[in-house]
Amino acid sequence: MLKLKAMLKLNPVIGITMYGKNEEGEYSLQSAYITAIRDAGGIPLLLPPGEQNPHLLLSKLDGIIFAGGGDIEPQIYNGEHHPAVYAVDPERDRFEISLAKLALSQNVPILGICRGLQVLNVADGGDLVAHVPDRFGTDIAHRRDHESETKGTLHLVEVTSDTKLAIALGVSTAEVTSWHHQAILNVAPNWEIVAKAPDGVVEAIEHKHHPWAIAVQWHPEMASNDVAQQGLFQGLVAAAIKIIR
């Protein structure tokens, strides 16, 4: 029985944060996140906002994905309101920022995706650009003009060599699926920038001291046929396995 439990543990449990309640009171998340973790050898566990005991929750997880979604309340990072800010969910903000701080302190492997990058940066003392076009212009589209578009848009990013991100992706230049209007303004002190778009937008950060904490501004789960992008999920699962062995 003990041997069986040990074998099962080699499929680490990866928590994935979810969107807040919709008008019907339902939580949701795109299935692409779940598929990506399963394909990488992990067991996905969905994490709806509102959990009151993040310590207990974290004890059940071997790794975490902070998923995409709406904007963080600007007051949390001393930002100003902008007309483009949308889908603010205070319950989700509180839950994810608390969970991020705890996971960082306990060295739980972490992957932040789009909003997830912003959550991790804000949780650790960084702040955000309210609306990317206002600061970086529109030469590179970071999301499509129509907010209802669900396919994202593509652009290139340059990846810093000799980083955990570069190892996970296996490339120095990547075409990424982008769907955001905010980005990092000042990176949190414990993190370093490891990828940028040609217009200067920060596209990825990784923690300076944590064993494996990477956050990207793009959506690797939307690129299921891209070996480099799926390497991020494989890297997360591999880091989780190292922790539990």
Sequence and secondary structure as in RCSB ss.txt:
>XXXX:A:sequence
MLKLKAMLKLNPVIGITMYGKNEEGEYSLQSAYITAIRDAGGIPLLLPPGEQNPHLLLSKLDGIIFAGGGDIEPQ
IYNGEHHPAVYAVDPERDRFEISLAKLALSQNVPILGICRGLQVLNVADGGDLVAHVPDRFGTDIAHRRDHESET
KGTLHLVEVTSDTKLAIALGVSTAEVTSWHHQAILNVAPNWEIVAKAPDGVVEAIEHKHHPWAIAVQWHPEMASN
DVAQQGLFQGLVAAAIKIIR
>XXXX:A:secstr
 HHHHHHHHTS EEEEE     TTS     HHHHHHHHHTT EEEEE TT S HHHHHTT SEEEE   S   GG
GGT    TT     HHHHHHHHHHHHHHHHTT  EEEETHHHHHHHHHTT  EES HHHHH SSS SS SSTT  
S EEEEEEE SSSHHHHHH  SEEEEEE  S EESS  TTEEEEEE TTS EEEEEESSSSSEEEESS GGG TT
 HHHHHHHHHHHHHHHHHH 
